[in-house]
Amino acid sequence: MMSSLDGPKTGHAGDELIQQLLKDILSGLKKKMVQPVLEENQKIAGRLEVLKAEDRAMMKELKERLEALEDKVQQIPLMILAALRDAISQVGGGSFDEH
């Protein structure tokens, strides 16, 4: 029995055979080479979205902590002045309210 590859084909049947072989080759390439890359890209894209969400959450937390720190830093001069006033008051034996 002769296979379709054994002898030269001419005309329409040969063109169909070539087209079918090319389709098979391209299908195999897609299945073996392109599809795994596309699937891996999908996994990477999904992981990137997770990392972006984690990054946004951490940035939000960091911003909140920074705002709290700024509030505390703004209170420091008042605390220092109040401590100085209290120390002077104790050393002098009176309060500033008496003067």
VENKA-V131917 format. One record per residue. N is the residue number from 1. RES is the residue in three letters. PSI is psi in degrees with one decimal (none if undefined). Layout:
BEGIN
N/RES/PSI
N/RES/PSI
END
This chain:
BEGIN
1/MET/135.9
2/MET/134.5
3/SER/170.8
4/SER/-12.6
5/LEU/-6.9
6/ASP/-39.5
7/GLY/161.6
8/PRO/139.9
9/LYS/146.6
10/THR/154.7
11/GLY/-152.7
12/HIS/-40.8
13/ALA/-39.2
14/GLY/-39.2
15/ASP/-40.8
16/GLU/-39.5
17/LEU/-44.1
18/ILE/-44.6
19/GLN/-41.6
20/GLN/-41.7
21/LEU/-42.6
22/LEU/-41.5
23/LYS/-43.5
24/ASP/-42.3
25/ILE/-47.9
26/LEU/-38.8
27/SER/-43.0
28/GLY/-41.3
29/LEU/-44.1
30/LYS/-45.3
31/LYS/-41.6
32/LYS/-27.9
33/MET/-45.4
34/VAL/-46.2
35/GLN/-44.7
36/PRO/-36.4
37/VAL/-43.2
38/LEU/-40.8
39/GLU/-41.1
40/GLU/-38.4
41/ASN/-39.2
42/GLN/-43.0
43/LYS/-44.2
44/ILE/-42.8
45/ALA/-41.3
46/GLY/-42.8
47/ARG/-38.4
48/LEU/-39.8
49/GLU/-40.9
50/VAL/-45.2
51/LEU/-39.0
52/LYS/-43.5
53/ALA/-42.8
54/GLU/-40.7
55/ASP/-43.1
56/ARG/-41.2
57/ALA/-42.6
58/MET/-38.7
59/MET/-38.7
60/LYS/-46.0
61/GLU/-42.9
62/LEU/-41.2
63/LYS/-42.1
64/GLU/-42.6
65/ARG/-37.6
66/LEU/-41.2
67/GLU/-40.4
68/ALA/-40.6
69/LEU/-41.0
70/GLU/-41.5
71/ASP/-43.2
72/LYS/-40.8
73/VAL/-37.1
74/GLN/-25.6
75/GLN/-18.0
76/ILE/-48.6
77/PRO/-39.1
78/LEU/-39.7
79/MET/-40.3
80/ILE/-46.2
81/LEU/-41.0
82/ALA/-39.5
83/ALA/-41.5
84/LEU/-43.8
85/ARG/-44.5
86/ASP/-39.5
87/ALA/-44.7
88/ILE/-39.3
89/SER/-40.8
90/GLN/-39.0
91/VAL/-40.9
92/GLY/-13.2
93/GLY/5.7
94/GLY/-175.0
95/SER/161.6
96/PHE/-21.2
97/ASP/-21.2
98/GLU/-21.0
99/HIS/none
END
